[in-house]
Amino acid sequence: MPYNIRAGGLERHTAEEILRIEPWGPHGVRVRAAAGTLDPDATGALESSSPSPHAELSVRDDGSARLVNGRLAVGLGPRPAEVPARRLGS
């Protein structure tokens, strides 16, 4: 169940849930999860964010993924909760 790059974010689909991580603003991410489908138009608790045109998304052959947005990097292991997010630079 590897991650996929979809609509400017990273997604992982399992039989139980969908996990989506997307760049949000200049140095942030938005994380959403659902048991069924994610409504792309639902903002939830977050207001509209400024674009993140320089975010970098990558998926490796081992199933891990990485999202870098400004000074924030999120590493995702092949299994959930393997690699924590960390801040880049000062």
C-alpha positions as CSV (number, residue, x, y, z in Angstrom):
1,M,0.0,0.0,0.0
2,P,2.5,2.6,-1.1
3,Y,1.9,6.3,-1.2
4,N,0.8,8.0,-4.5
5,I,1.2,11.6,-5.6
6,R,-2.3,12.8,-6.4
7,A,-3.6,16.4,-7.0
8,G,-0.5,18.0,-5.4
9,G,-0.4,15.9,-2.3
10,L,0.5,12.4,-1.0
11,E,-2.2,9.8,-0.6
12,R,-2.2,6.3,0.9
13,H,-5.2,4.0,0.5
14,T,-5.9,1.0,2.7
15,A,-8.9,-1.2,3.1
16,E,-9.8,0.9,6.2
17,E,-8.9,4.5,5.4
18,I,-7.5,7.1,3.1
19,L,-4.7,9.3,4.4
20,R,-3.8,12.6,2.5
21,I,-0.9,14.9,3.3
22,E,-0.7,18.1,1.2
23,P,1.3,21.3,1.3
24,W,-0.5,24.1,3.1
25,G,0.9,27.7,3.0
26,P,4.6,28.5,2.9
27,H,5.9,26.1,5.6
28,G,3.1,23.8,6.5
29,V,1.1,20.7,5.7
30,R,-2.5,19.6,6.0
31,V,-3.3,16.1,7.0
32,R,-6.7,14.5,6.4
33,A,-7.9,11.0,6.9
34,A,-11.3,9.3,6.3
35,A,-12.9,5.9,6.5
36,G,-14.5,6.4,3.0
37,T,-13.7,9.2,0.6
38,L,-12.2,12.6,1.1
39,D,-14.3,15.5,-0.1
40,P,-11.8,17.7,-2.0
41,D,-14.0,20.8,-1.6
42,A,-14.4,20.5,2.2
43,T,-12.0,22.8,4.0
44,G,-12.7,21.3,7.5
45,A,-11.2,23.4,10.2
46,L,-8.8,25.2,7.9
47,E,-9.4,28.3,5.9
48,S,-8.1,28.6,2.4
49,S,-4.3,28.7,2.4
50,S,-1.8,30.5,0.2
51,P,-0.4,28.4,-2.6
52,S,2.7,26.2,-2.1
53,P,4.2,26.3,-5.6
54,H,7.6,25.1,-4.5
55,A,6.6,22.0,-2.5
56,E,8.5,18.8,-3.4
57,L,6.8,15.4,-3.4
58,S,8.5,12.1,-3.9
59,V,7.6,8.4,-3.6
60,R,10.3,5.7,-3.4
61,D,10.2,2.2,-4.6
62,D,10.3,0.9,-1.0
63,G,6.9,2.5,-0.4
64,S,8.2,5.5,1.6
65,A,7.3,9.1,0.6
66,R,8.5,12.6,1.4
67,L,6.9,16.0,1.2
68,V,9.1,19.2,1.6
69,N,7.3,22.5,1.9
70,G,9.5,25.4,2.7
71,R,11.3,24.7,6.0
72,L,9.1,21.6,6.8
73,A,9.9,18.1,5.7
74,V,7.5,15.1,6.3
75,G,8.9,11.6,5.8
76,L,6.5,8.8,5.6
77,G,7.6,5.2,6.1
78,P,6.2,2.2,4.3
79,R,4.2,1.5,7.4
80,P,2.2,4.2,9.2
81,A,3.9,6.2,12.0
82,E,7.5,5.1,11.1
83,V,9.1,8.5,10.3
84,P,8.2,11.8,12.1
85,A,8.0,15.2,10.6
86,R,10.8,17.6,11.2
87,R,11.7,21.3,10.7
88,L,14.4,22.1,8.2
89,G,17.0,24.8,9.1
90,S,16.3,27.4,11.7
